[in-house]
Amino acid sequence: MSAIQKRRKELRTELSLIEKQIYDLESTYLEDSRDFGNIFQGWGQYLSQDKTRPKKGVQNEERLFSLSSV
């Protein structure tokens, strides 16, 4: 039984690290692509004549992958 509990703890730790990595990579993608558009927002900003810069920072509503884990 203790081997199962140890393995479960290892898997939870590994899952936590993977979720952190997904969160960080998603943040980088959303921040880097904010000026010209991305797969989540579309590319309307890139195609428009309006060159105002969108607000910086990533909102939780924009996160599709990092908040999808149960």
N, C-alpha and C positions, 0 to 999 in steps of 0.2 A: 504494500500500500504506500509506503513512503517513497518508493521509486516513482510511482504515478504522481504523487504530489510534487516531487522534485521536478519531474518533466513538465508538469502543468505550470509551475512557477517559471521555468525556463522559457516555455512558450509564451507566457504572458509578457515576460521581459522582452523577448524577441518581437512580439507584436507591438509593444509600446515603442520600440526603436524604429520599426518600420513605419508606424503611424507618424512619428516625429519627422522621419525622412520625407514622407509624402507631403506633410504639411509644409516643410521647408522648401521643397522643390516646387510645390504649387504656388507658394508665396512668391518665389523668385520669378516663375513664369508670369504670374498675374501682374507683378510690378514691372517687369521688363517689357511686357507687351501692352501696357496701359495706354501708351501714346498712339499706337497705330491699330489696336484691336487684337482680339484673340479668339480662340475657339468658343469661349463662353459668351462674350459680348458681341461677337461679329466684328466686321472690319469697316463699319460705317465711319468711324473716326478717321481712318486712313483715307477713305475715298472722299470725305467731305472737304469743302473749302474752308470750313471753320477750323482754325488752327489753335483754338484755345485748348489748354492742357487740362485733362480730367484731373479730379482730385487724387492725391496720392493716398496710399494705404489700401489694404485689402479688407473688404467687408466680409463677414461670415456668410452672407447670402451669396457671395461670389464663389465660394468654395464648394466644388462638386465632389472632389475626391477625398480630401482630408477629413471631412465630417461625415463620411458615409459608413464608417466602420461601426459595428454594433458592439 
